[in-house]
Amino acid sequence: MAEVEVLNPTTLRITATANAIGTTRETVNRLLNQLRKEGIVETDHSGFVIHDIEVLWHWREN
C-alpha cells in the first residue's frame, strides 16, 4: 500500500479545485465525500491523505 500525504491546504479548496478542472464546487464536494466514505482519502484542515494511490487509480477507471 502506497500512502501519499499532501499537506497544502490551498490544494483542497473546493472552489479553486473546481475552477481548475472546469467543474462545479458541488461536483468536487460530492466526489471528495464519496472518496472519504470509501476510505480512499482522509481530509482535514491541513490537507489530505490518499491512503492507497493504487486504489484511487483503479477507482478512477470505473
N, CA, C and O atoms as CSV, one atom per row, in Angstrom:
chain,resi,resn,atom,element,x,y,z
A,1,MET,N,N,0.850,-1.170,0.000
A,1,MET,CA,C,0.000,0.000,0.000
A,1,MET,C,C,0.894,1.230,0.000
A,1,MET,O,O,1.786,1.348,0.840
A,2,ALA,N,N,0.666,2.140,-0.926
A,2,ALA,CA,C,1.431,3.375,-1.013
A,2,ALA,C,C,0.580,4.524,-0.502
A,2,ALA,O,O,-0.442,4.861,-1.100
A,3,GLU,N,N,1.003,5.123,0.604
A,3,GLU,CA,C,0.258,6.245,1.163
A,3,GLU,C,C,0.897,7.545,0.715
A,3,GLU,O,O,2.116,7.701,0.779
A,4,VAL,N,N,0.081,8.468,0.266
A,4,VAL,CA,C,0.555,9.762,-0.195
A,4,VAL,C,C,-0.084,10.823,0.681
A,4,VAL,O,O,-1.307,10.877,0.809
A,5,GLU,N,N,0.739,11.662,1.281
A,5,GLU,CA,C,0.223,12.718,2.146
A,5,GLU,C,C,0.466,14.064,1.499
A,5,GLU,O,O,1.588,14.368,1.094
A,6,VAL,N,N,-0.562,14.864,1.399
A,6,VAL,CA,C,-0.466,16.197,0.822
A,6,VAL,C,C,-0.814,17.188,1.917
A,6,VAL,O,O,-1.927,17.182,2.442
A,7,LEU,N,N,0.141,18.038,2.259
A,7,LEU,CA,C,-0.065,18.967,3.368
A,7,LEU,C,C,-0.115,20.414,2.900
A,7,LEU,O,O,0.570,21.275,3.452
A,8,ASN,N,N,-0.901,20.670,1.914
A,8,ASN,CA,C,-1.061,22.031,1.428
A,8,ASN,C,C,-2.545,22.351,1.401
A,8,ASN,O,O,-3.242,21.944,0.472
A,9,PRO,N,N,-3.040,23.066,2.392
A,9,PRO,CA,C,-4.480,23.300,2.467
A,9,PRO,C,C,-5.053,24.033,1.267
A,9,PRO,O,O,-6.241,23.888,0.976
A,10,THR,N,N,-4.244,24.818,0.560
A,10,THR,CA,C,-4.788,25.533,-0.585
A,10,THR,C,C,-5.164,24.589,-1.717
A,10,THR,O,O,-6.015,24.932,-2.537
A,11,THR,N,N,-4.550,23.404,-1.786
A,11,THR,CA,C,-4.888,22.480,-2.861
A,11,THR,C,C,-6.256,21.854,-2.658
A,11,THR,O,O,-6.823,21.282,-3.589
A,12,LEU,N,N,-6.788,21.956,-1.452
A,12,LEU,CA,C,-8.064,21.314,-1.169
A,12,LEU,C,C,-9.230,22.293,-1.161
A,12,LEU,O,O,-10.358,21.897,-0.866
A,13,ARG,N,N,-8.992,23.526,-1.470
A,13,ARG,CA,C,-10.082,24.484,-1.542
A,13,ARG,C,C,-11.020,24.056,-2.671
A,13,ARG,O,O,-10.627,23.985,-3.835
A,14,ILE,N,N,-12.232,23.781,-2.307
A,14,ILE,CA,C,-13.177,23.176,-3.246
A,14,ILE,C,C,-13.441,24.074,-4.448
A,14,ILE,O,O,-13.436,23.590,-5.579
A,15,THR,N,N,-13.668,25.351,-4.239
A,15,THR,CA,C,-13.966,26.243,-5.358
A,15,THR,C,C,-12.784,26.357,-6.305
A,15,THR,O,O,-12.964,26.302,-7.521
A,16,ALA,N,N,-11.579,26.513,-5.773
A,16,ALA,CA,C,-10.387,26.618,-6.614
A,16,ALA,C,C,-10.143,25.329,-7.387
A,16,ALA,O,O,-9.774,25.364,-8.561
A,17,THR,N,N,-10.349,24.194,-6.729
A,17,THR,CA,C,-10.183,22.913,-7.395
A,17,THR,C,C,-11.196,22.768,-8.526
A,17,THR,O,O,-10.849,22.344,-9.629
A,18,ALA,N,N,-12.439,23.120,-8.250
A,18,ALA,CA,C,-13.484,23.035,-9.269
A,18,ALA,C,C,-13.149,23.920,-10.470
A,18,ALA,O,O,-13.283,23.492,-11.617
A,19,ASN,N,N,-12.722,25.130,-10.211
A,19,ASN,CA,C,-12.365,26.043,-11.304
A,19,ASN,C,C,-11.192,25.502,-12.115
A,19,ASN,O,O,-11.169,25.632,-13.338
A,20,ALA,N,N,-10.222,24.898,-11.440
A,20,ALA,CA,C,-9.028,24.391,-12.116
A,20,ALA,C,C,-9.351,23.233,-13.061
A,20,ALA,O,O,-8.699,23.074,-14.093
A,21,ILE,N,N,-10.351,22.428,-12.713
A,21,ILE,CA,C,-10.675,21.280,-13.561
A,21,ILE,C,C,-11.946,21.483,-14.381
A,21,ILE,O,O,-12.399,20.571,-15.073
A,22,GLY,N,N,-12.514,22.673,-14.301
A,22,GLY,CA,C,-13.655,23.003,-15.143
A,22,GLY,C,C,-14.956,22.355,-14.743
A,22,GLY,O,O,-15.729,21.924,-15.599
A,23,THR,N,N,-15.209,22.280,-13.432
A,23,THR,CA,C,-16.467,21.711,-12.959
A,23,THR,C,C,-17.014,22.590,-11.842
A,23,THR,O,O,-16.460,23.653,-11.559
A,24,THR,N,N,-18.078,22.161,-11.219
A,24,THR,CA,C,-18.678,22.941,-10.142
A,24,THR,C,C,-18.131,22.500,-8.791
A,24,THR,O,O,-17.616,21.391,-8.642
A,25,ARG,N,N,-18.254,23.394,-7.810
A,25,ARG,CA,C,-17.804,23.045,-6.464
A,25,ARG,C,C,-18.649,21.922,-5.875
A,25,ARG,O,O,-18.165,21.136,-5.061
A,26,GLU,N,N,-19.917,21.848,-6.289
A,26,GLU,CA,C,-20.791,20.781,-5.814
A,26,GLU,C,C,-20.281,19.413,-6.283
A,26,GLU,O,O,-20.306,18.444,-5.523
A,27,THR,N,N,-19.824,19.339,-7.521
A,27,THR,CA,C,-19.289,18.092,-8.057
A,27,THR,C,C,-18.031,17.672,-7.306
A,27,THR,O,O,-17.882,16.503,-6.950
A,28,VAL,N,N,-17.128,18.614,-7.064
A,28,VAL,CA,C,-15.901,18.312,-6.315
A,28,VAL,C,C,-16.249,17.866,-4.898
A,28,VAL,O,O,-15.661,16.913,-4.387
A,29,ASN,N,N,-17.184,18.537,-4.271
A,29,ASN,CA,C,-17.591,18.185,-2.916
A,29,ASN,C,C,-18.176,16.771,-2.866
A,29,ASN,O,O,-17.843,15.994,-1.972
A,30,ARG,N,N,-19.048,16.435,-3.825
A,30,ARG,CA,C,-19.624,15.088,-3.889
A,30,ARG,C,C,-18.535,14.035,-4.082
A,30,ARG,O,O,-18.553,12.985,-3.439
A,31,LEU,N,N,-17.600,14.322,-4.960
A,31,LEU,CA,C,-16.507,13.390,-5.224
A,31,LEU,C,C,-15.659,13.164,-3.972
A,31,LEU,O,O,-15.363,12.020,-3.627
A,32,LEU,N,N,-15.267,14.237,-3.291
A,32,LEU,CA,C,-14.476,14.104,-2.063
A,32,LEU,C,C,-15.240,13.347,-0.988
A,32,LEU,O,O,-14.663,12.517,-0.287
A,33,ASN,N,N,-16.522,13.622,-0.853
A,33,ASN,CA,C,-17.326,12.895,0.134
A,33,ASN,C,C,-17.373,11.409,-0.175
A,33,ASN,O,O,-17.274,10.580,0.729
A,34,GLN,N,N,-17.522,11.071,-1.442
A,34,GLN,CA,C,-17.561,9.660,-1.827
A,34,GLN,C,C,-16.210,8.996,-1.562
A,34,GLN,O,O,-16.166,7.876,-1.053
A,35,LEU,N,N,-15.123,9.662,-1.894
A,35,LEU,CA,C,-13.786,9.111,-1.650
A,35,LEU,C,C,-13.526,8.939,-0.151
A,35,LEU,O,O,-12.890,7.971,0.265
A,36,ARG,N,N,-14.018,9.878,0.654
A,36,ARG,CA,C,-13.890,9.754,2.117
A,36,ARG,C,C,-14.672,8.562,2.629
A,36,ARG,O,O,-14.154,7.771,3.417
A,37,LYS,N,N,-15.915,8.425,2.189
A,37,LYS,CA,C,-16.764,7.313,2.639
A,37,LYS,C,C,-16.165,5.964,2.292
A,37,LYS,O,O,-16.312,5.002,3.047
A,38,GLU,N,N,-15.491,5.888,1.153
A,38,GLU,CA,C,-14.880,4.630,0.727
A,38,GLU,C,C,-13.501,4.412,1.361
A,38,GLU,O,O,-12.860,3.386,1.134
A,39,GLY,N,N,-13.055,5.388,2.157
A,39,GLY,CA,C,-11.784,5.245,2.851
A,39,GLY,C,C,-10.565,5.454,1.974
A,39,GLY,O,O,-9.458,5.073,2.356
A,40,ILE,N,N,-10.744,6.046,0.817
A,40,ILE,CA,C,-9.637,6.252,-0.106
A,40,ILE,C,C,-8.838,7.489,0.271
A,40,ILE,O,O,-7.612,7.495,0.163
A,41,VAL,N,N,-9.520,8.532,0.711
A,41,VAL,CA,C,-8.827,9.747,1.163
A,41,VAL,C,C,-9.341,10.139,2.539
A,41,VAL,O,O,-10.441,9.772,2.950
A,42,GLU,N,N,-8.512,10.890,3.227
A,42,GLU,CA,C,-8.873,11.474,4.520
A,42,GLU,C,C,-8.509,12.946,4.434
A,42,GLU,O,O,-7.415,13.291,3.988
A,43,THR,N,N,-9.409,13.805,4.854
A,43,THR,CA,C,-9.144,15.229,4.771
A,43,THR,C,C,-9.252,15.873,6.146
A,43,THR,O,O,-9.964,15.399,7.032
A,44,ASP,N,N,-8.524,16.962,6.285
A,44,ASP,CA,C,-8.665,17.818,7.462
A,44,ASP,C,C,-8.173,19.206,7.083
A,44,ASP,O,O,-7.899,19.477,5.914
A,45,HIS,N,N,-8.062,20.076,8.064
A,45,HIS,CA,C,-7.701,21.471,7.785
A,45,HIS,C,C,-6.292,21.631,7.220
A,45,HIS,O,O,-5.987,22.672,6.639
A,46,SER,N,N,-5.426,20.628,7.375
A,46,SER,CA,C,-4.045,20.770,6.918
A,46,SER,C,C,-3.801,20.190,5.533
A,46,SER,O,O,-2.698,20.315,5.000
A,47,GLY,N,N,-4.786,19.571,4.954
A,47,GLY,CA,C,-4.611,18.980,3.634
A,47,GLY,C,C,-5.341,17.665,3.532
A,47,GLY,O,O,-6.440,17.517,4.065
A,48,PHE,N,N,-4.735,16.699,2.846
A,48,PHE,CA,C,-5.392,15.412,2.728
A,48,PHE,C,C,-4.372,14.293,2.567
A,48,PHE,O,O,-3.216,14.518,2.209
A,49,VAL,N,N,-4.838,13.082,2.842
A,49,VAL,CA,C,-4.021,11.877,2.711
A,49,VAL,C,C,-4.745,10.929,1.770
A,49,VAL,O,O,-5.925,10.634,1.957
A,50,ILE,N,N,-4.029,10.454,0.759
A,50,ILE,CA,C,-4.536,9.388,-0.100
A,50,ILE,C,C,-3.968,8.110,0.485
A,50,ILE,O,O,-2.756,7.899,0.450
A,51,HIS,N,N,-4.826,7.256,1.023
A,51,HIS,CA,C,-4.364,6.071,1.733
A,51,HIS,C,C,-3.742,5.026,0.823
A,51,HIS,O,O,-2.799,4.346,1.227
A,52,ASP,N,N,-4.240,4.884,-0.379
A,52,ASP,CA,C,-3.670,3.918,-1.309
A,52,ASP,C,C,-3.849,4.447,-2.726
A,52,ASP,O,O,-4.948,4.420,-3.280
A,53,ILE,N,N,-2.761,4.925,-3.299
A,53,ILE,CA,C,-2.834,5.555,-4.615
A,53,ILE,C,C,-3.299,4.568,-5.688
A,53,ILE,O,O,-3.966,4.962,-6.644
A,54,GLU,N,N,-2.951,3.291,-5.535
A,54,GLU,CA,C,-3.388,2.285,-6.499
A,54,GLU,C,C,-4.908,2.144,-6.486
A,54,GLU,O,O,-5.524,2.007,-7.543
A,55,VAL,N,N,-5.510,2.175,-5.318
A,55,VAL,CA,C,-6.968,2.095,-5.208
A,55,VAL,C,C,-7.602,3.320,-5.860
A,55,VAL,O,O,-8.624,3.204,-6.537
A,56,LEU,N,N,-7.008,4.479,-5.662
A,56,LEU,CA,C,-7.539,5.698,-6.273
A,56,LEU,C,C,-7.482,5.606,-7.792
A,56,LEU,O,O,-8.445,5.979,-8.462
A,57,TRP,N,N,-6.380,5.119,-8.348
A,57,TRP,CA,C,-6.278,4.959,-9.803
A,57,TRP,C,C,-7.321,3.972,-10.309
A,57,TRP,O,O,-7.957,4.214,-11.335
A,58,HIS,N,N,-7.500,2.867,-9.603
A,58,HIS,CA,C,-8.494,1.873,-10.011
A,58,HIS,C,C,-9.907,2.460,-9.916
A,58,HIS,O,O,-10.736,2.229,-10.796
A,59,TRP,N,N,-10.176,3.209,-8.860
A,59,TRP,CA,C,-11.479,3.845,-8.668
A,59,TRP,C,C,-11.781,4.800,-9.815
A,59,TRP,O,O,-12.913,4.879,-10.293
A,60,ARG,N,N,-10.763,5.514,-10.245
A,60,ARG,CA,C,-10.917,6.477,-11.328
A,60,ARG,C,C,-11.303,5.793,-12.629
A,60,ARG,O,O,-12.063,6.350,-13.422
A,61,GLU,N,N,-10.791,4.605,-12.854
A,61,GLU,CA,C,-11.051,3.878,-14.101
A,61,GLU,C,C,-12.479,3.349,-14.174
A,61,GLU,O,O,-12.962,3.052,-15.266
A,62,ASN,N,N,-13.159,3.226,-13.051
A,62,ASN,CA,C,-14.518,2.669,-13.038
A,62,ASN,C,C,-15.575,3.710,-13.193
A,62,ASN,O,O,-16.763,3.386,-13.200
